[in-house]
Amino acid sequence: MKQKIVVITGGNSGIGKAAAVQIAQKGHKVIIACRSQQRGEAALADIRQQASSQDVELMLVDMSLQSSIRAFAEAFLARYQVLDVLIQNAALFDIRQKQIAFTEEGVEKVWATNHVGPVLLTDLLLEALQRSEQGRIITISSKGLIAHPFLKVDLADPEFRQRKFSVEKAYYQSKQAQVMYTYWLAKQLAGTAVTTNAIRVTNVRIDVDKRYPNMPTLLRKMYALKSKFSIAPEEMAQTYTYLALSPEVAKTNGRYFDDPEHRVDSPAYTHEWANIEKVMQVTRGFIKEPASA
């Protein structure tokens, strides 16, 4: 088996970390990309131990900042010519957030992190993926979209500058945009050796104390109840690992998965090409060229 090089954003915790362990256990090179040096190093040591592999590496990136994404891509490409799998796992959804927040680059943080950032990172690493014998891009959406069957990306105001901000609405809008991006990218990649597919992540148990310190008591109780109906990160990560490595999906492109055995669909709105093109046009408007030296 030829070793693959796999990048997992947000690979320092939760499903991303569990996927890193599973993929490393199978003998592949895994690069976890995350914001925090301290948390990243702790996760790196843990993943190496659990996977019994030293072929796991930490690289830093803040997916909300285009400057950070460009620096990460430059650093990666300076060391590796080929990328086999890119898993766009990192996402922002802080249920404690009540007010809109913007990055230092002036973009609303949820939209920047969950949608614009992954599009830019894919752009920058696409040539490396095309050098792979069979490159794979995996985007991540949410099963929570089922509760929002009529959700559309607000083309005029995706950042909630002119409407009331809700972190939940911002999150699900960004995940709907990612689904549409997956369909758009699949069409661009048709006929190449690179594929892209999306995963609809269900409720997954989280460590509330680590993820949301100082959470109000009521919310803590709600999450405790929710966790009873949630699956373990390791179980959800099996779908990540399957789409990253399985020969069964080597030619599968533009599909949406609940798990390895179940492909799902999204609302008609997300499939209409005119809607997809409009979302991508708006998205491209957020991606800025780096300032010249």
Secondary structure as GFF3:
##gff-version 3
##sequence-region A 1 293
A	DSSP	beta_strand	5	9	.	.	.	ID=ss1
A	DSSP	alpha_helix	14	25	.	.	.	ID=ss2
A	DSSP	beta_strand	29	34	.	.	.	ID=ss3
A	DSSP	alpha_helix	37	51	.	.	.	ID=ss4
A	DSSP	beta_strand	56	60	.	.	.	ID=ss5
A	DSSP	alpha_helix	66	79	.	.	.	ID=ss6
A	DSSP	beta_strand	85	88	.	.	.	ID=ss7
A	DSSP	alpha_helix	109	111	.	.	.	ID=ss8
A	DSSP	pi_helix	112	116	.	.	.	ID=ss9
A	DSSP	alpha_helix	117	130	.	.	.	ID=ss10
A	DSSP	beta_strand	136	142	.	.	.	ID=ss11
A	DSSP	three_ten_helix	143	147	.	.	.	ID=ss12
A	DSSP	alpha_helix	167	189	.	.	.	ID=ss13
A	DSSP	beta_strand	195	201	.	.	.	ID=ss14
A	DSSP	alpha_helix	208	211	.	.	.	ID=ss15
A	DSSP	alpha_helix	217	227	.	.	.	ID=ss16
A	DSSP	alpha_helix	233	245	.	.	.	ID=ss17
A	DSSP	three_ten_helix	247	249	.	.	.	ID=ss18
A	DSSP	beta_strand	256	259	.	.	.	ID=ss19
A	DSSP	beta_strand	262	264	.	.	.	ID=ss20
A	DSSP	alpha_helix	268	271	.	.	.	ID=ss21
A	DSSP	alpha_helix	273	286	.	.	.	ID=ss22
###
